[in-house]
Structures are given as structure tokens and as C-alpha cells.
């Protein structure tokens, strides 16, 4: 059975309208978050959005590719692969599902319930019924972020074939470099164009008409009378003043604009779900504190805010990372772990932040700044899976303004260095209800990390008034790195 392309589902008019409606509804719930009845409604609504996301993903190339990527991550180790392997996705014929008694149409919940597939993606959605409140919020922002990135990838693919008009920049090689730079910068240009498209009547038009009916337009676009084409050309000229616009460039630009409109909405949904998570954890911790209960009672996750310091949004704003980790596993494997890992993006960040051209030199300085041992790739993968690590960027001012607006104070800004390092691996496809075999295997890989944490815990909790803060300070990567940098000078 031929699998449908996810992007066609995401760009469907019904989908676009549904996401915009979900954004508006969730914003209303957030405004009334401290009303317990409203919060219960929001939880139910979030679950419906996740069900809707599943209907978009089911029977698509994207779902198959996610499973292949997931499996490929473990294939280098036979035993690891056997423990973690996801089965392939089974095609589920939605037309065979019958409506419930008294209903004329099937519900979105039925699509998931009737799925016979045992793959990790389907299981991720089916496990929502076991998820605690903060896990639902985390799932919504992670999946929204994933779908937004899928849209961005499509735009990058389109940009790879864009024919930009460029002046002579020093011969064939210089022109090639300039063209590559323009293609890489296209995503940002489209984002800026979308703001004009959404907010100015001068450029507002039907982008879908422009890219769907390309073949019906005049080959000489300067003679074309279609008002949508005229406005789209004006928009192109606003962001690319020197560009000669032919039908191919017009089509690629209009189509990318249409995709970016959807990407921006998925990012909005991600940000809203992040607000839900941050509000929930702040209020829950304050309530538990007032009752003298354990701070993380009835919570599955611990959340950290980590300033990025380098990466910015498309409109130039500083970003931070929101990192969520399963609280029980964090306590066991990360909280007092002074071992380290340096993903490429982490090394690149330090290189850019301290203006070091040679990334190999940066890596050496980072290694010399550590007091523990380097984690193996196998251990890193096990930590990501066992601890349910999820990480994503969000505008820093967006978070800070929200904190001030809603009086949020109980969010962790202090963290062990391993938290920041692991956050550079992105998000894992977390299994809320893993098999006993998988749990046992992951625990065996991480046995030595559990011992490191336990030994450090005993050492710091026996001697320090504020053991976590002291541990984080003693092993702070930034401080140690800067000392290494000074010695080098």
C-alpha cells in the first residue's frame, strides 16, 4: 500500500484551520489555568490534539521514516538493537473502521484504537492514557515541534533548487558559495515574507492559488493579470529586490510561504504547550511546598531552563532551551553525575561563543575542563531513552515575559552540566510503558552511572548544606572552560 506524504496532510486547508483553532482554544485555557475545572478541560483538549496529530501521521512516509531512524540509532549494537527495536508500521485502512452506534462519522480516537500496528510511534500515542498531566503537556510540545521541523525541512528541500539571481562574486567558486548562502538563508527570508503576507493588505493574497495554478499563468509574468500573482511578485520583490521572477521561482516561493504559515502555527502550538508545562510545574510545586509534601508529588518530569547563548530565532531573538527529564530517572542517573558527553552542536556552541575557529581545539579545552569520565555513545543513548529527555528551543523573552506575567518562580535554572550536554541530542521517542526486557537492558548499561551518582550523592549530602547547588558549581562546565581558556592565553 502506498503511503501518503505527511506534508500533504499538514498543508490541507482543514488541517491548517484546525491548528489555528487549537491555538486559540489553548490560549483561552491558559488564561484560566488556575481554575481547576478549566485545567481539566485543557488536559482533555490536549489529548484530542494529540489524537489529531496521530491521524495526520498515520499511514504516511513520515511515520515510516521515524521508525527507520529510530531503529538505525541502535543498529550498530546487536543486543542494544534487539532490546530497543520497533516493529515496522502496519498500514491501517481507515475506511474499514465503522462509526460508533448513533454516529455518522468515525471519531479521531477510533483511528488510534483500531490501529493494529505495534510500532514505537503508535505506542507513543496509545500510551497517552497512562501519561501524567505534565507528560501530556510535554508530548504536545514535542510533537508540535517535530511537525514544525518537518515543514522547515520541506522548505529547505525546495530552497536547494531555487535559482537565485546573483551578481559576480569572484568567478565560478565565489558565485557557488554565494548561491549556497542564499539557499541556506531562504528559510529566514520566507519567515520575514510571511510576516508581511499576514499583516499587510499590500501583500495579502491566496498563495495556494499561485502555486496550484502555475501552468495557467502567462509565461511572461509581467503580463499576468491574476491579482494573487501580482501581489506575490510584489512580495518577492520586497525580500529579493534584484530577483528575476519566472514561473518556477514564483511557484517555489508561494509554496514555501504556504508551508511556513503552517510551520509557524505548529511552533506557536509548541510554545503554548511549553507554557502549560511551566505553569503546571510551578503551581504543583508551590502547592506541595505549602502542604509540606514532596516537591514533585504527582509529577513525572523535572524541567530546566538553559540559556543557549548562541542560537537565535529567525527574527534575531535570543533563545533558551527547555529540557524535560523523567524525575525518577534523573535522580538515579543524572542529578549527581559528573561524567560528560560532547555532542557536535555543543562543541560548535562553545566555539562560536568564545570565537575559537578550530573545533578540535574547543573539544580539547572542554575535555580538560572536566573532572569525570567521558560517556560512551551507548551510555548516552541509554540515558536519552531511560530518562525520557526532551529538549527544544524557545525565545528567551517569550519565557521570561510569561514568568513575570504569571508569577512563575519554581522552575529550575540551576542544573548539572550533564543536563545541558544531553539537551544537545534533542528529544527521544520516549516509551512510557517499556517492556521489562527493555528496562532491564537499559538499567544494565547504566549501572556504572547509577553508582557514580550514588557515590557523589553520599559525598555531597553528607557535607553540604545545599548539596545540589554545590555539586553543580563544582562541575560547572562554563567556569572550568573559561579557566582553561585563560591558561591557554
Buried (B, 14 or more C-beta within 10 A) or exposed (E): EEBBEBBEBBBEEEBBEBBBEBBEBBEEBBEEBEEEEBBEBBBEBBBBBBBBBBBBBBBBBBBBEBBEEBBEBBEEBEEBBEBBBBEEBEBBEBEEBEEEEEEEEBBBBBBBEBBEBEBBBBBBBBBBEEBBBBBBBBBBBBBBBBBBBBBBBBBBEBBEEBEBEBEEBEEEEEBEEBBEEBBEEBBBBBBBBBBBBEEEEEBBBBBBBBBBBBEEBEEEBEEBEBEBBBBBBBBBEBBBEEBEBEBEBBBBBBBBBBBBBBBBBBBBBBBBBBBBBBBBBBBBBBEBEEEEEEBBEEBBBBBBBBEBBBEEBBEEEBBBBBBBBBBBBBBBBBBBBBBBBBBEEBBBBBBBBEEBEEBEEBBEBBEEBBEBEEBEEBBBBBBBBBBBBBBBBBBBEBBBEBBEEBEBEBBBEBBBBBBBBBBBBBBBBBBBEBEEEBBEBBBEBBEEBBEBBEEBBEEBEEEEEEBBEBBBEBBBBBEBBBEBBEEEE
